[in-house]
């Protein structure tokens, strides 16, 4: 926290990451905690559970080569309302059912053409769930990719609307 405040007060930057942050802290005599101290066992366990489910999360993934028509057909059959679009770099975009339905006027258009890197809604692992909820609302999606700060295309995990609501103590009707 001291390093973050110092960055805001004593530099023209908003934040630093990785080696830049460590160098800045060292230059200003700020002792950093070990990265290992930032690992929360509960979140490690959640990540392992998510990774173990593997195949069940494949329903949340589309390729950019899919046409809007093909994606909409799969979307309607899946019961899921939001999908990640991933290419050779990793996460390329997020698309929801409404956007696919609106895209039917260009049904043969590829998903890769309708998602945009500049508008990729996402969160980082150190963001709060309040920010995730805000971004879900702003983008009308119920799933956000959790991506690396160093590479926005590198998927670290996902956060879903039910996860966020459950963390705030809101129970879903079907989970009673």
ZAFI-153516 format. One record per residue: residue in three letters; x, y, z of N, C-alpha, C in turn. Coordinates in steps of 0.1 Angstrom, whole numbers, plus 2048, in hexadecimal, padded with zeros to 3 digits. Layout:
[tormi ALA, [X, Y, Z], [X, Y, Z], [X, Y, Z]]
...
This chain:
[tormi UNK, [808, 7F4, 800], [800, 800, 800], [809, 80D, 800]]
[tormi UNK, [814, 80C, 808], [81C, 818, 808], [822, 81B, 7FA]]
[tormi UNK, [826, 810, 7F3], [82B, 812, 7E6], [821, 818, 7DC]]
[tormi UNK, [814, 813, 7DD], [80A, 818, 7D4], [807, 827, 7D7]]
[tormi UNK, [807, 82B, 7E4], [804, 839, 7E7], [810, 842, 7E2]]
[tormi UNK, [81C, 83C, 7E4], [828, 844, 7DF], [828, 846, 7D0]]
[tormi UNK, [823, 83C, 7C9], [822, 83D, 7BA], [819, 848, 7B7]]
[tormi UNK, [80D, 848, 7BD], [803, 853, 7BA], [808, 860, 7BE]]
[tormi UNK, [80F, 862, 7C9], [813, 86F, 7CE], [820, 874, 7C8]]
[tormi UNK, [829, 86B, 7C4], [837, 86F, 7C0], [83A, 86C, 7B2]]
[tormi UNK, [831, 867, 7AA], [834, 864, 79C], [829, 868, 793]]
[tormi UNK, [82B, 869, 786], [820, 86C, 77D], [818, 85F, 779]]
[tormi UNK, [81C, 854, 77F], [815, 847, 77C], [809, 845, 785]]
[tormi UNK, [800, 83C, 781], [7F5, 838, 789], [7F8, 82B, 791]]
[tormi UNK, [800, 822, 78A], [804, 816, 791], [810, 810, 789]]
[tormi UNK, [818, 807, 790], [822, 800, 78A], [81F, 7F1, 78C]]
[tormi UNK, [825, 7E8, 784], [824, 7DA, 786], [831, 7D4, 784]]
[tormi UNK, [832, 7C8, 78A], [83E, 7BF, 788], [84B, 7C6, 78C]]
[tormi UNK, [855, 7C6, 783], [862, 7CB, 786], [862, 7DA, 788]]
[tormi UNK, [85A, 7E1, 781], [859, 7F0, 783], [854, 7F3, 791]]
[tormi UNK, [84A, 7EC, 796], [845, 7EF, 7A3], [850, 7EC, 7AE]]
[tormi UNK, [857, 7E1, 7AC], [861, 7DD, 7B5], [86D, 7E7, 7B5]]
[tormi UNK, [871, 7EB, 7A9], [87C, 7F5, 7A8], [878, 802, 7AF]]
[tormi UNK, [86B, 807, 7AC], [866, 813, 7B2], [867, 812, 7C2]]
[tormi UNK, [862, 807, 7C7], [862, 805, 7D6], [870, 805, 7DB]]
[tormi UNK, [879, 7FE, 7D5], [887, 7FE, 7D9], [88D, 80C, 7D9]]
[tormi UNK, [88B, 813, 7CE], [890, 821, 7CD], [88B, 82A, 7D8]]
[tormi UNK, [87F, 827, 7DD], [879, 830, 7E7], [879, 82A, 7F5]]
[tormi UNK, [882, 81F, 7F7], [883, 819, 804], [877, 813, 80A]]
[tormi UNK, [86E, 80E, 801], [862, 807, 806], [864, 7F8, 805]]
[tormi UNK, [862, 7F2, 811], [864, 7E3, 811], [857, 7DD, 80C]]
[tormi UNK, [859, 7D3, 803], [84D, 7CC, 7FE], [84C, 7BE, 805]]
[tormi UNK, [83F, 7BA, 805], [83D, 7AC, 80B], [841, 7A2, 800]]
[tormi UNK, [842, 796, 804], [845, 78B, 7FA], [838, 788, 7F2]]
[tormi UNK, [83A, 785, 7E6], [82E, 782, 7DD], [826, 776, 7E3]]
[tormi UNK, [82D, 76D, 7EA], [827, 761, 7F0], [81D, 766, 7FB]]
[tormi UNK, [820, 771, 801], [817, 776, 80C], [809, 77B, 806]]
[tormi UNK, [808, 77D, 7F9], [7FC, 782, 7F3], [7F3, 776, 7EE]]
[tormi UNK, [7F8, 76A, 7F0], [7F0, 75E, 7EB], [7E6, 75B, 7F6]]
[tormi UNK, [7D9, 75A, 7F3], [7CF, 757, 7FC], [7CB, 749, 7FA]]
[tormi UNK, [7CD, 740, 804], [7CA, 732, 802], [7BB, 72F, 7FD]]
[tormi UNK, [7B2, 737, 802], [7A4, 735, 7FD], [7A3, 737, 7EE]]
[tormi UNK, [7AA, 741, 7E9], [7A9, 743, 7DB], [7B1, 739, 7D2]]
[tormi UNK, [7BC, 734, 7D8], [7C3, 729, 7D1], [7BA, 71D, 7D0]]
[tormi UNK, [7B3, 71A, 7DB], [7AA, 70E, 7DA], [79F, 711, 7D0]]
[tormi UNK, [799, 71D, 7CF], [78F, 720, 7C5], [794, 71E, 7B7]]
[tormi UNK, [7A1, 722, 7B5], [7A7, 721, 7A8], [7A8, 712, 7A5]]
[tormi UNK, [7AD, 70A, 7AE], [7AF, 6FC, 7AC], [7A1, 6F5, 7A8]]
[tormi UNK, [797, 6F9, 7B0], [78A, 6F4, 7AD], [785, 6F7, 79F]]
[tormi UNK, [787, 704, 79B], [784, 709, 78E], [78B, 701, 783]]
[tormi UNK, [798, 6FF, 785], [7A0, 6F8, 77B], [79C, 6EA, 77A]]
[tormi UNK, [798, 6E4, 785], [794, 6D6, 785], [787, 6D4, 77D]]
[tormi UNK, [77F, 6DE, 77D], [773, 6DD, 775], [775, 6DE, 766]]
[tormi UNK, [780, 6E3, 762], [785, 6E4, 754], [77A, 6E4, 74A]]
[tormi UNK, [775, 6D8, 746], [76C, 6D6, 73B], [75F, 6DE, 73D]]
[tormi UNK, [75A, 6DF, 749], [74D, 6E6, 74C], [74E, 6F4, 748]]
[tormi UNK, [75A, 6FA, 749], [75C, 708, 745], [75E, 70A, 736]]
[tormi UNK, [760, 6FF, 72F], [762, 701, 720], [755, 707, 71A]]
[tormi UNK, [74A, 705, 721], [73D, 70B, 71B], [73D, 71A, 71C]]
[tormi UNK, [747, 720, 723], [748, 72F, 724], [753, 734, 719]]
[tormi UNK, [757, 72C, 710], [762, 730, 707], [75E, 72E, 6F8]]
[tormi UNK, [760, 739, 6F1], [75E, 739, 6E2], [76B, 73C, 6DC]]
[tormi UNK, [76C, 738, 6CF], [778, 73C, 6C7], [774, 747, 6BE]]
[tormi UNK, [77D, 750, 6BA], [77A, 75B, 6B2], [776, 757, 6A3]]
[tormi UNK, [779, 74B, 69F], [775, 746, 692], [766, 743, 691]]
[tormi UNK, [75F, 741, 69C], [751, 73E, 69C], [749, 74A, 696]]
[tormi UNK, [73F, 747, 68E], [737, 752, 689], [72D, 755, 694]]
[tormi UNK, [727, 761, 692], [71C, 765, 69C], [711, 75A, 69C]]
[tormi UNK, [70D, 756, 690], [703, 74B, 690], [706, 73F, 697]]
[tormi UNK, [713, 73A, 695], [717, 72E, 69C], [718, 730, 6AB]]
[tormi UNK, [71D, 73B, 6AF], [71F, 73E, 6BD], [711, 73F, 6C4]]
[tormi UNK, [707, 746, 6BD], [6FA, 747, 6C3], [6F3, 73A, 6C4]]
[tormi UNK, [6F5, 731, 6BB], [6F0, 723, 6BC], [6F5, 71C, 6C8]]
[tormi UNK, [703, 71D, 6CA], [709, 716, 6D5], [704, 71D, 6E2]]
[tormi UNK, [703, 72A, 6E2], [6FF, 732, 6EE], [6F2, 72E, 6F2]]
[tormi UNK, [6E8, 72D, 6E9], [6DB, 72A, 6ED], [6DA, 71B, 6F3]]
[tormi UNK, [6E2, 712, 6EE], [6E2, 705, 6F2], [6E9, 703, 700]]
[tormi UNK, [6F2, 70C, 703], [6FA, 70B, 710], [6F3, 710, 71C]]
[tormi UNK, [6EA, 719, 71B], [6E4, 71F, 727], [6ED, 729, 72E]]
[tormi UNK, [6F9, 72C, 729], [702, 736, 72E], [6FF, 743, 727]]
[tormi UNK, [702, 74E, 72E], [6FE, 75B, 728], [70A, 763, 724]]
[tormi UNK, [716, 760, 728], [723, 767, 725], [72E, 75D, 722]]
[tormi UNK, [736, 761, 717], [741, 758, 713], [74D, 760, 711]]
[tormi UNK, [759, 75A, 714], [765, 760, 710], [768, 75C, 702]]
[tormi UNK, [76F, 765, 6FB], [773, 762, 6ED], [783, 761, 6EE]]
[tormi UNK, [788, 756, 6EB], [797, 754, 6EC], [79D, 750, 6DF]]
[tormi UNK, [7A9, 756, 6DD], [7B0, 753, 6D1], [7BE, 74E, 6D5]]
[tormi UNK, [7C8, 74F, 6CB], [7D5, 74A, 6CE], [7DD, 752, 6D9]]
[tormi UNK, [7D8, 75E, 6DB], [7DF, 766, 6E6], [7D9, 763, 6F3]]
[tormi UNK, [7CD, 75E, 6F4], [7C5, 75C, 700], [7B8, 763, 6FF]]
[tormi UNK, [7B3, 76A, 709], [7A6, 770, 709], [7A7, 77C, 6FF]]
[tormi UNK, [79D, 77C, 6F6], [79C, 786, 6EC], [790, 78F, 6EE]]
[tormi UNK, [786, 78A, 6F6], [77A, 792, 6F8], [770, 78A, 700]]
[tormi UNK, [765, 791, 703], [75A, 78C, 70A], [74D, 78F, 702]]
[tormi UNK, [744, 785, 701], [738, 788, 6F9], [72C, 782, 701]]
[tormi UNK, [721, 789, 701], [715, 784, 708], [70A, 780, 6FE]]
[tormi UNK, [700, 77A, 703], [6F5, 775, 6FB], [6EE, 781, 6F3]]
[tormi UNK, [6EC, 78C, 6FA], [6E5, 797, 6F4], [6EE, 79C, 6E8]]
[tormi UNK, [6FB, 79D, 6EA], [703, 7A2, 6DF], [703, 798, 6D3]]
[tormi UNK, [702, 78B, 6D6], [701, 781, 6CB], [6F4, 783, 6C4]]
[tormi UNK, [6E9, 784, 6CB], [6DC, 786, 6C5], [6DC, 793, 6BC]]
[tormi UNK, [6E2, 79D, 6C1], [6E2, 7AA, 6B9], [6EB, 7A8, 6AD]]
[tormi UNK, [6F5, 79F, 6AE], [6FE, 79D, 6A3], [6F8, 795, 698]]
[tormi UNK, [6EC, 790, 699], [6E7, 787, 68F], [6E4, 78E, 682]]
[tormi UNK, [6E4, 79B, 682], [6E3, 7A2, 675], [6EF, 7A0, 66C]]
[tormi UNK, [6FA, 79C, 673], [706, 798, 66C], [70A, 78A, 670]]
[tormi UNK, [701, 781, 66E], [702, 773, 674], [70F, 76C, 670]]
[tormi UNK, [715, 76F, 664], [721, 768, 65F], [72E, 76F, 664]]
[tormi UNK, [72C, 77A, 66B], [738, 781, 670], [73F, 778, 67B]]
[tormi UNK, [74C, 779, 67C], [753, 771, 686], [753, 778, 693]]
[tormi UNK, [753, 770, 69E], [754, 776, 6AB], [760, 77F, 6AD]]
[tormi UNK, [76B, 77A, 6A8], [778, 782, 6A9], [776, 790, 6A3]]
[tormi UNK, [76D, 792, 69A], [76A, 7A0, 694], [761, 7A8, 69D]]
[tormi UNK, [75A, 7A2, 6A6], [751, 7AA, 6AF], [756, 7AD, 6BD]]
[tormi UNK, [761, 7A6, 6C1], [767, 7A9, 6CE], [773, 7B2, 6CC]]
[tormi UNK, [775, 7BA, 6D6], [780, 7C4, 6D4], [789, 7C3, 6E0]]
[tormi UNK, [796, 7C3, 6DE], [79F, 7C3, 6E9], [79E, 7D0, 6F2]]
[tormi UNK, [79B, 7DB, 6EC], [79A, 7E7, 6F3], [78E, 7E7, 6FD]]
[tormi UNK, [784, 7DF, 6FA], [778, 7DF, 702], [777, 7D2, 70A]]
[tormi UNK, [782, 7CB, 70C], [782, 7BE, 713], [77F, 7C0, 722]]
[tormi UNK, [773, 7BD, 726], [770, 7BF, 734], [777, 7B4, 73C]]
[tormi UNK, [77E, 7B7, 747], [786, 7AE, 74E], [789, 7B3, 75C]]
[tormi UNK, [78E, 7AA, 765], [794, 7AF, 771], [7A1, 7A8, 773]]
[tormi UNK, [7A9, 7AD, 77D], [7B5, 7A7, 780], [7B3, 7A0, 78E]]
[tormi UNK, [7BC, 797, 791], [7BB, 78F, 79D], [7BB, 797, 7AA]]
[tormi UNK, [7C0, 7A3, 7AA], [7C0, 7AC, 7B6], [7B5, 7B6, 7B6]]
[tormi UNK, [7AC, 7B5, 7AD], [7A0, 7BE, 7AD], [795, 7B8, 7B6]]
[tormi UNK, [78E, 7C1, 7BC], [783, 7BD, 7C5], [777, 7B8, 7BD]]
[tormi UNK, [76E, 7B1, 7C4], [762, 7AC, 7BD], [758, 7B7, 7BA]]
[tormi UNK, [759, 7C2, 7C1], [750, 7CD, 7BE], [753, 7D3, 7B0]]
[tormi UNK, [760, 7D3, 7AD], [764, 7D8, 79F], [75F, 7CD, 795]]
[tormi UNK, [761, 7C1, 798], [75C, 7B6, 78F], [74D, 7B8, 78C]]
[tormi UNK, [745, 7BA, 797], [737, 7BC, 796], [734, 7C9, 78D]]
[tormi UNK, [73B, 7D3, 790], [739, 7E0, 788], [73C, 7DD, 779]]
[tormi UNK, [747, 7D6, 776], [74A, 7D4, 768], [740, 7CA, 762]]
[tormi UNK, [73B, 7C0, 769], [731, 7B7, 764], [725, 7BF, 760]]
[tormi UNK, [720, 7C8, 769], [715, 7D1, 766], [717, 7DA, 75A]]
[tormi UNK, [722, 7E0, 75A], [725, 7EA, 74F], [725, 7E3, 741]]
[tormi UNK, [72A, 7D6, 741], [72B, 7CF, 735], [720, 7C5, 732]]
[tormi UNK, [716, 7C4, 73C], [70B, 7BB, 73B], [710, 7AC, 738]]
[tormi UNK, [719, 7A8, 740], [71E, 79A, 740], [71E, 794, 74E]]
[tormi UNK, [71D, 787, 74E], [71D, 781, 75C], [729, 778, 75E]]
[tormi UNK, [734, 77B, 756], [741, 774, 758], [74B, 77E, 753]]
[tormi UNK, [756, 77F, 75B], [762, 787, 757], [76E, 77F, 757]]
[tormi UNK, [777, 781, 74E], [784, 77A, 74F], [78D, 781, 759]]
[tormi UNK, [794, 779, 761], [79F, 77F, 76A], [7AC, 77D, 762]]
[tormi UNK, [7B2, 788, 75F], [7BE, 787, 756], [7CA, 78D, 75D]]
[tormi UNK, [7D5, 78A, 757], [7E2, 78E, 75C], [7E4, 79D, 759]]
[tormi UNK, [7EA, 7A4, 762], [7ED, 7B2, 760], [7F8, 7B4, 755]]
[tormi UNK, [801, 7AB, 754], [80B, 7AC, 74A], [806, 7A8, 73C]]
[tormi UNK, [7FC, 7A0, 73B], [7F6, 79C, 72E], [7E7, 79A, 72F]]
[tormi UNK, [7E0, 7A4, 72B], [7D1, 7A4, 72C], [7CB, 798, 726]]
[tormi UNK, [7D2, 791, 71D], [7CC, 786, 716], [7CF, 779, 71E]]
[tormi UNK, [7D7, 779, 728], [7DA, 76D, 730], [7D0, 76B, 73A]]
[tormi UNK, [7C8, 761, 738], [7BD, 75D, 741], [7C2, 756, 74E]]
[tormi UNK, [7BF, 75C, 759], [7C2, 756, 766], [7B7, 74F, 76D]]
[tormi UNK, [7AB, 753, 769], [79F, 74D, 76E], [792, 755, 76A]]
[tormi UNK, [787, 752, 76F], [77B, 75A, 76C], [774, 75D, 779]]
[tormi UNK, [76C, 767, 779], [763, 76A, 785], [755, 76B, 77F]]
[tormi UNK, [74C, 765, 785], [73E, 765, 780], [735, 76D, 789]]
[tormi UNK, [72A, 771, 784], [720, 778, 78C], [71B, 771, 798]]
[tormi UNK, [718, 764, 797], [714, 75C, 7A3], [71F, 75C, 7AD]]
[tormi UNK, [72C, 75B, 7A9], [737, 75C, 7B3], [737, 769, 7BA]]
[tormi UNK, [736, 774, 7B3], [736, 781, 7B9], [72A, 783, 7C2]]
[tormi UNK, [71E, 77F, 7BE], [713, 781, 7C6], [714, 778, 7D3]]
[tormi UNK, [719, 76C, 7D1], [71A, 763, 7DD], [724, 769, 7E7]]
[tormi UNK, [72E, 770, 7E2], [738, 776, 7EB], [732, 781, 7F3]]
[tormi UNK, [728, 788, 7EE], [721, 792, 7F5], [715, 78D, 7FD]]
[tormi UNK, [713, 780, 7FD], [708, 77A, 805], [6FB, 779, 7FE]]
[tormi UNK, [6FB, 77B, 7F1], [6EF, 77B, 7E9], [6ED, 76C, 7E3]]
[tormi UNK, [6E3, 766, 7E7], [6E0, 758, 7E3], [6D8, 758, 7D6]]
[tormi UNK, [6DC, 750, 7CD], [6D5, 74E, 7C0], [6C8, 746, 7C3]]
[tormi UNK, [6BD, 749, 7BC], [6B1, 741, 7BE], [6B2, 732, 7BD]]
[tormi UNK, [6BA, 72E, 7B3], [6BC, 71F, 7B0], [6C6, 719, 7BA]]
[tormi UNK, [6CC, 720, 7C3], [6D6, 71A, 7CC], [6D1, 719, 7DA]]
[tormi UNK, [6C4, 71B, 7DB], [6BD, 71A, 7E9], [6BE, 70C, 7EF]]
